[in-house]
Amino acid sequence: MKSKVKKLPGTARELNIEMPKETVDKTVEEILSEFKKTAKIPGFRPGNAPIDIIRKKHQAEALEEAKSRLVARAYQAALEKHEVLPASYPEIFDLELKLSGELSFKARFDAQPEIDLKKYIGIPVTGKKVVVKEEEIDEALEKIRGMFAEFKDKEGALSGGDFAVADVESFIGDEPISKKRQNMWIEVSEKDSLLGIGKELEGLKKGETKNVEVTLPVNYPDVKYAGKRSVFKVEIKEVKQRSLPEVNDELAGKIGKTTVPELREEVKEQILSKKQENESISMKNQILEDLIKKHRFDLPGTMVERQLKVLMERAEQELASKGMDAKAIEEHKEKLHLSLRKEAENKVRVYFILEMIAEKEEITVSDREIDGWIEALARSYNKPFEEVKKYYTENDLIGGLYEQLKEEKTLDILLEKADISSV
């Protein structure tokens, strides 16, 4: 077999491969022998038909199968010969069986980038000292009270703290800018309601309608409307009065605690844990920013495009969930594409850097760790472990989970070995 590798722009590579006639003929004969074992030829029992008859009947079919097998084998052998690690599936083209009997083809693919790994031990990061204030515990308890609140129909007008169940439409001029939202719950509050319109509903009664003028925020999902004056037409369908439970031992019992002090301690631990987690994420992001700045190398275009597609789909789903219609999303796509490309590139860059660090530090993930992660996920969704494990296995998600956990372990080690200064 002859093969040559050609470097293309970036990490793209092209293999030019030729297979000799002898190899092609031998592979075809092997395949015809396999056909002979099961071929149904009139007058012969399976496996007893002469090979010449098998060849006459199945020569073309055997040749196509031989092409498929030889391309796969030759491609793999050429990668090993030239010591190239692919980062994408190959595009096979110019596949040709010459008159001389030789088989030739070309394979174009992205190779894994060559990385000059810089210093990753002792990366300087800044971390904040984590504390929990009493007022934060009080705020969390208010949210717990809200979880167990009761809502009763109210006669009369809306007042502070009440909730309106309403249909909401939004316009700029005569043009609707989002889908009509039906039976939307809006608190009569300035800070806890959609763009602060809740406060404007005070005094309204069931069946009444009000147009509320609002300046849309600069980060409004549809950029062509961002910062513009709009009108929200609100039709009150129901008026609800909220009744909150007292913070007492009965409330503590509803979430598995006995007394209010126990409840406050549990809330404090949860807030502390969340703050520590957020601080850890912040420091890990600083590490990633440092690694991205220090490592500049060509990225596999196919991987960037694949990551960009994932980010685009996620962003489009988020915009749709916020009420943006399909036409507006389509108009928004080009700007979205440009804004997300850098994020996609950084994600691919980080993947290769952390992969190289993990290899150097001999970081691996055991089957037990994967099962532990799946078990925690199963608990959070109240599903049997076996059911969730089966889903991940049947949908080929275990490999992705392995990479995710390995990346997390690598970042944990980088944080442990970072130069942390507290503020």
Secondary structure, DSSP 8 states (H G I E B T S, - for coil): -EEEEEE-STTEEEEEEEE-HHHHHHHHHHHHHHHHHH---TTS-TT-S-HHHHHHHHHHHHHHHHHHHHHHHHHHHHHHHHT--BSS--EEEEEEE-TTS-EEEEEEEEB---------TT-EEEE------HHHHHHHHHHHHHHT-EEEE--S---TT-EEEEEEEEEETTEE-S--EEEEEEES-SSSSGGGGGGGGTT--TT-EEEEEEE--TT-SSTTTTT-EEEEEEEEEEEEEEE---SSHHHHHHTT-SSHHHHHHHHHHHHHHHHHHHHHHHHHHHHHHHHHHH------HHHHHHHHHHHHHHHHHHHHHTT--HHHHHHHHHHHHHHHHHHHHHHHHHHHHHHHHHHHTT----HHHHHHHHHHHHHHTT--HHHHHHHHHHTT-HHHHHHHHHHHHHHHHHHHTSEEEE-
